Amino acid sequence: MSELIVGDVVAQRDVHLTRESLVRYAGASGDFNPIHYRDDVAAKVGLPGVLAHGMLTMGLAVETIVPWLGDSGRILEYGVRFTRPVVVDPDDGATLTVVAKVGAIADDAVRIDLTVTHGETTVLGKAQVRVRPLAA
């Protein structure tokens, strides 16, 4: 990782979510809160529509760097702030764009900053991953 420079983009991708994606995630995670699959419930609690699970968004974001890392076991720490919900349209779904850049380099770890957007809206704030550098 000595060849890395702060600001380098190490990974990026678009992830398309559908209502089916949300149902599958609910089954895998056990999070069956109806705001993630029922428009009427989402509207009743004042939401703009059915929302993607925050942990699904968080997981998809960090998974973006795994091919670059080569081993997810190199992840030392990961944290985010949830800043905006991801509304998943019943017909069009929602597309997340994830860009991973080198934020800081130290001897013991590299910080990767993730920018996660839905359209023009940033949905995760201060999304940072500390990763163990490759052994020399």
QUIVEN-V498225 format. One record per run of one state. SS is the DSSP state (hx for helix, st for strand, lp for the rest). FROM is the first residue (numbers start at 1). LEN is the number of residues. If there is no record, write none. Layout:
BEGIN
SS/FROM/LEN + SS/FROM/LEN
END
This chain:
BEGIN
lp/1/8 + st/9/9 + lp/18/1 + hx/19/11 + lp/30/4 + hx/34/3 + lp/37/2 + hx/39/6 + lp/45/6 + st/51/1 + lp/52/2 + hx/54/10 + lp/64/2 + hx/66/4 + lp/70/2 + hx/72/3 + st/75/8 + lp/83/4 + st/87/1 + lp/88/1 + st/89/1 + lp/90/3 + st/93/13 + lp/106/4 + st/110/9 + lp/119/2 + st/121/11 + lp/132/5
END
